[in-house]
Amino acid sequence: RLRALNRLQVILQHLKMSKQTDSTAEVLLEKKGGAGIITLNRPKALNALNLSMIQQIYPQIKTWEQDPETFLIIIKGTGGKAFCAGGDIRAITEAGKVGDKLSQDFFRGEYRLNNAIGTCKKPYVALIDGITMGGGVGVSVHGHFRVATEKTVFAMPETAIGLFPDVGGGYFLPRLSGKIGYYLALTGCRLKGRDVLRVGIATHFVESEKLPALEKDLIALKSPSKEKIADLLNTYHMKCTIDQEKAFVLDEHMEKINSLFSANSMEEIVKKLKQDGSPFAMKQLETINKMSPTSLKLTLRQLREGASMSLQEVLRMEYRLSQACMKGHDFYEGVRAVLIDKDQSPKWKPAALEEVSDEFVDNCFKPLGNDDLKL
């Protein structure tokens, strides 16, 4: 009887282990060959990250990083529509409204995960097939390799919901060429397919339908080095001819973007756009006028400061900003207008850039003492 009981315990233990690969789990964590594979598995929610997913992924990355038998980490999404459309904003909104701890825990957990990816010693390959926005950018862009496809849609749309391009946006956006990062951050402009590679968000471009074969080849690599992985990705990249002939969508506007978005203040950017008066400038002005004035000011300063900070310093700064937004008005109003009521007409407070004081902005960047993010 005792032996039967022991056997049962062993079986139960194994079942517990394989729970992670249960198809209903929100995130699947598996080891195949020398690769640790993270699969975001909330296709109905476009694989949006929630706190429980973050809390499962973080320790697993740390474990694989220490494991001599794990040579690389791959992250991907299920469902064919999205890699990851962002963080679970609705849950954070509900929590923030009632002062629930989730609005701290979520950002803290998410930024720690972004940092774990940014400092990961094992090669980290993100297959960013489909929608990749906000939090989805955070779990991919800081890794060594980001493989885009013709289905990839990149955006940091946070200023439209009273937030700012977080998850290390203050680190990677100002480091893109010219002022394109500032442009993407302030307007929430969407980039598709090969353009995600051209702007420097992706490192490689591969056809969507070739990803399963690529993944198989990555798993099959024998004790791969970063160089071997790069060679394999390059091989796939070189063979992909989709949209090769198409010009970069922002090519003709780059000169304007670099001059218009180089201003030191939001008011000045708006002034420059008005003075320019071209159809492109007017379109950007129209977009910017829809965004939260508070978000725009926080974002511009976040990027200007982040340009000379380490990723860790940026994430600490962004955590302070996230908590300021949780205490404010615009985030809840933005989420209401864009995601809940979907009337797309948020009533921002303050409603104009001039009404967002420097003092208010300064306060959002102030250290939180014991509550600061620890990395």
C-alpha positions in Angstrom: 0.0 0.0 0.0 2.8 2.4 1.0 4.6 1.8 -2.3 1.4 2.5 -4.2 1.0 5.7 -2.3 4.6 6.8 -3.1 4.0 6.0 -6.7 0.9 8.1 -6.6 2.8 11.0 -5.1 5.5 10.7 -7.8 2.8 10.7 -10.5 1.1 13.8 -8.9 4.4 15.5 -8.7 4.9 14.9 -12.5 1.4 16.1 -13.2 2.2 19.3 -11.3 5.3 19.8 -13.3 3.5 19.4 -16.6 0.8 21.8 -15.5 2.9 24.5 -17.2 2.3 22.9 -20.6 -1.4 22.5 -20.1 -3.0 24.3 -23.1 -5.3 26.3 -20.9 -2.5 27.9 -18.9 -2.0 31.7 -19.7 1.7 31.1 -20.2 3.5 27.9 -21.2 7.0 27.3 -20.1 8.8 24.4 -21.7 12.2 23.0 -22.3 12.9 21.6 -25.8 16.4 20.5 -26.5 18.7 23.3 -25.3 16.0 25.9 -25.5 13.7 27.3 -22.9 10.5 28.3 -24.6 8.0 30.9 -23.3 4.6 30.9 -25.0 2.2 33.7 -24.2 -1.1 31.9 -24.3 -4.1 34.3 -24.0 -5.0 34.5 -27.7 -8.5 36.0 -26.9 -6.8 38.8 -25.0 -4.2 39.1 -27.8 -1.7 37.6 -25.3 -1.8 40.7 -23.0 0.4 40.3 -20.0 -1.2 40.0 -16.6 0.5 39.8 -13.2 0.3 36.0 -12.9 2.0 35.6 -16.3 4.8 38.0 -15.2 5.2 36.1 -11.9 5.7 32.8 -13.8 8.0 34.1 -16.5 10.4 36.0 -14.3 11.7 33.1 -12.1 11.8 30.8 -15.1 14.1 33.1 -17.0 16.3 33.4 -13.9 16.4 29.5 -13.6 17.2 29.0 -17.3 19.9 31.6 -17.0 21.7 29.5 -14.4 21.0 26.2 -16.1 24.1 24.9 -17.9 21.8 22.8 -20.1 19.8 25.8 -21.4 21.6 27.6 -24.2 18.9 30.0 -25.4 15.5 31.4 -24.5 12.7 31.8 -27.1 9.5 33.8 -26.5 6.5 33.8 -28.8 2.7 34.2 -28.7 -0.2 31.9 -29.7 -3.3 32.6 -31.9 -1.7 34.0 -35.0 -2.9 37.6 -34.4 -0.6 38.9 -31.7 2.7 38.3 -30.1 1.6 40.5 -27.2 -0.7 43.5 -27.4 0.5 45.0 -24.1 -0.2 44.8 -20.4 -3.6 43.9 -19.0 -4.6 47.5 -18.7 -8.2 46.8 -17.6 -7.1 44.9 -14.5 -4.7 47.6 -13.5 -7.4 50.3 -14.0 -9.9 48.4 -11.7 -7.2 48.0 -9.1 -5.9 51.6 -9.3 -9.4 53.0 -8.8 -9.8 51.3 -5.5 -6.2 51.8 -4.4 -5.5 48.0 -4.7 -1.8 46.9 -4.4 -2.0 45.4 -7.9 -1.3 48.8 -9.5 2.1 48.7 -7.7 2.8 45.0 -8.0 2.0 44.9 -11.7 4.4 47.6 -12.7 7.0 46.4 -10.3 6.8 42.9 -11.6 6.7 44.0 -15.2 9.7 46.2 -15.0 11.7 43.6 -13.1 10.9 41.2 -15.9 12.0 43.8 -18.5 15.3 44.2 -16.6 15.8 40.4 -16.4 15.4 40.2 -20.2 17.8 43.2 -20.7 20.5 41.7 -18.5 19.9 38.0 -19.5 23.2 36.1 -20.0 21.6 33.6 -22.3 20.7 34.6 -25.9 17.1 35.7 -25.9 15.1 35.4 -29.1 11.7 37.1 -29.4 9.4 36.0 -32.3 7.4 39.2 -32.6 4.8 37.9 -35.1 1.6 40.0 -35.1 0.6 42.8 -32.8 3.5 43.9 -30.5 2.6 46.9 -28.4 3.4 48.4 -25.0 4.2 45.5 -22.6 4.7 43.2 -25.6 7.6 45.5 -26.7 8.9 45.3 -23.1 9.3 41.5 -23.2 11.0 41.5 -26.6 13.0 44.7 -27.4 15.5 44.4 -24.5 16.5 40.9 -25.7 19.4 40.1 -28.1 17.3 39.1 -31.1 13.9 40.3 -32.2 12.4 38.6 -35.3 9.6 40.5 -37.1 7.4 39.2 -39.8 5.1 40.7 -42.4 2.3 40.5 -39.8 4.2 42.5 -37.1 2.5 45.7 -36.0 4.6 47.7 -33.6 3.3 50.7 -31.5 3.8 52.4 -28.2 0.3 53.9 -28.0 0.3 55.0 -24.3 -0.1 58.7 -24.6 -3.6 58.0 -25.9 -4.6 56.4 -22.6 -3.0 58.9 -20.2 0.1 56.8 -19.7 3.6 57.0 -21.2 5.7 54.6 -23.2 7.0 52.6 -20.3 8.6 49.0 -20.1 12.0 50.7 -20.8 10.7 53.0 -23.5 12.8 55.7 -22.0 15.8 53.6 -22.8 15.3 52.2 -26.3 13.2 54.9 -27.9 15.7 57.8 -27.6 18.4 55.4 -28.9 16.7 54.9 -32.3 18.2 56.9 -35.1 17.5 60.6 -35.2 14.3 61.7 -33.5 12.2 58.8 -34.7 11.9 57.4 -31.1 10.4 60.7 -29.9 8.0 60.7 -32.9 6.8 57.1 -32.2 6.4 57.8 -28.5 4.5 61.0 -28.7 2.2 60.1 -31.7 1.8 56.4 -31.0 2.5 55.8 -34.7 2.1 52.2 -35.9 4.8 50.5 -37.9 4.2 47.4 -39.8 6.3 44.5 -41.1 9.7 45.3 -42.5 9.5 48.9 -41.2 9.8 47.5 -37.7 13.2 46.2 -38.8 14.2 49.4 -40.6 13.6 51.5 -37.5 15.8 49.2 -35.4 13.1 47.6 -33.2 13.6 44.2 -34.8 17.0 42.7 -35.6 15.7 40.2 -38.3 12.8 39.8 -40.7 11.4 36.4 -41.5 8.2 35.2 -43.2 5.5 34.4 -40.6 5.0 30.9 -42.0 8.7 30.1 -41.7 8.7 30.7 -37.9 7.9 27.1 -36.9 10.9 25.9 -39.1 13.1 28.6 -37.6 12.1 27.6 -34.1 12.9 23.9 -34.9 16.3 24.9 -36.2 17.0 27.0 -33.1 16.1 24.1 -30.8 18.2 21.7 -32.9 21.4 23.8 -32.5 24.1 22.0 -30.6 25.3 24.1 -27.6 24.8 27.3 -29.6 26.7 30.5 -29.0 25.2 33.9 -29.7 27.2 33.8 -33.0 25.7 30.5 -34.1 22.2 31.8 -33.3 22.9 35.0 -35.2 24.1 33.0 -38.2 21.0 30.9 -38.3 18.7 34.0 -38.0 20.7 35.7 -40.7 20.2 32.8 -43.1 16.5 33.0 -42.7 16.6 36.7 -42.9 18.5 36.7 -46.2 16.1 34.3 -47.8 13.1 36.4 -47.0 12.1 38.7 -49.9 8.7 39.9 -48.8 8.4 43.7 -49.1 12.1 44.0 -49.9 11.4 46.6 -52.6 9.1 48.7 -50.5 10.5 52.0 -49.2 10.5 52.7 -45.5 7.1 54.3 -44.8 8.7 57.3 -43.0 11.6 57.7 -45.4 10.3 60.9 -47.0 9.4 62.4 -43.7 12.6 61.6 -41.8 14.1 65.1 -42.3 11.0 66.7 -40.9 10.7 64.2 -38.0 14.3 65.0 -37.0 13.8 68.7 -37.0 10.2 69.0 -35.7 10.7 66.5 -32.8 14.1 67.9 -31.7 12.4 70.7 -29.7 13.0 71.0 -25.9 9.4 71.3 -24.9 6.0 70.0 -26.1 4.8 73.6 -26.6 7.7 74.1 -28.9 7.1 70.9 -30.9 3.5 72.0 -31.4 4.7 75.5 -32.5 7.1 73.9 -35.0 4.4 71.7 -36.4 2.1 74.6 -36.9 4.8 76.7 -38.5 5.7 73.9 -40.8 2.2 73.6 -42.1 2.8 70.6 -44.4 0.2 67.9 -44.7 2.5 65.6 -42.7 3.0 68.2 -39.9 -0.7 68.9 -39.8 -1.5 65.2 -39.4 0.9 64.9 -36.5 -0.5 68.0 -34.9 -4.0 66.5 -35.1 -2.8 63.3 -33.5 -0.9 65.0 -30.7 -3.9 67.2 -30.0 -5.9 64.0 -29.1 -3.3 62.8 -26.6 -3.2 63.5 -22.9 -1.3 66.7 -22.4 0.1 65.4 -19.1 1.3 62.2 -20.8 2.9 64.2 -23.6 4.9 66.2 -21.1 5.9 63.2 -19.0 6.9 61.3 -22.2 9.1 64.0 -23.7 11.0 64.4 -20.4 11.2 60.6 -19.9 12.9 60.2 -23.3 15.2 63.2 -22.9 16.4 62.0 -19.5 16.4 58.3 -20.5 18.8 59.0 -23.4 21.7 59.1 -21.1 20.6 56.6 -18.4 21.2 52.9 -18.0 18.2 50.5 -18.5 18.0 50.1 -14.7 17.9 53.9 -14.1 15.2 54.2 -16.7 13.1 51.5 -15.2 13.4 53.1 -11.8 12.3 56.5 -13.3 9.4 54.8 -15.1 8.2 53.1 -12.0 7.9 56.6 -10.3 6.0 57.8 -13.3 3.7 54.8 -13.3 2.7 55.5 -9.7 2.1 59.2 -10.5 -0.2 58.1 -13.3 -2.0 55.7 -11.0 -2.8 58.7 -8.7 -3.8 61.0 -11.5 -6.9 61.4 -13.6 -6.0 60.9 -17.2 -5.1 57.2 -17.1 -8.5 56.2 -15.9 -10.2 58.6 -18.3 -8.0 57.4 -21.2 -8.8 53.7 -20.5 -12.5 54.5 -20.2 -12.6 56.4 -23.6 -10.4 54.0 -25.6 -11.0 50.6 -24.1 -14.2 50.6 -22.0 -16.8 52.9 -23.5 -14.8 53.2 -26.7 -16.2 56.7 -27.4 -12.7 57.8 -28.3 -13.3 61.2 -26.7 -11.4 61.5 -23.4 -11.8 64.6 -21.3 -8.3 65.3 -20.2 -7.5 67.2 -17.0 -5.7 69.5 -17.5 -7.0 69.9 -21.0 -4.1 71.9 -22.5 -0.3 71.6 -22.5 0.1 75.1 -21.0 -1.9 74.0 -18.0 0.5 71.1 -17.1 3.0 72.9 -14.9 6.7 72.1 -14.7 6.3 71.7 -11.0 3.7 69.0 -11.5 6.0 67.2 -14.0 8.9 67.5 -11.6 6.9 65.9 -8.8 6.1 62.9 -11.0 9.9 62.2 -11.3 10.7 62.4 -7.6 12.1 59.4 -5.8 9.6 57.3 -3.8 12.0 56.5 -0.9 11.4 52.9 0.3 8.8 52.4 -2.4 11.2 52.9 -5.2 11.7 50.0 -7.7 14.4 47.6 -6.5 16.2 45.7 -9.3 
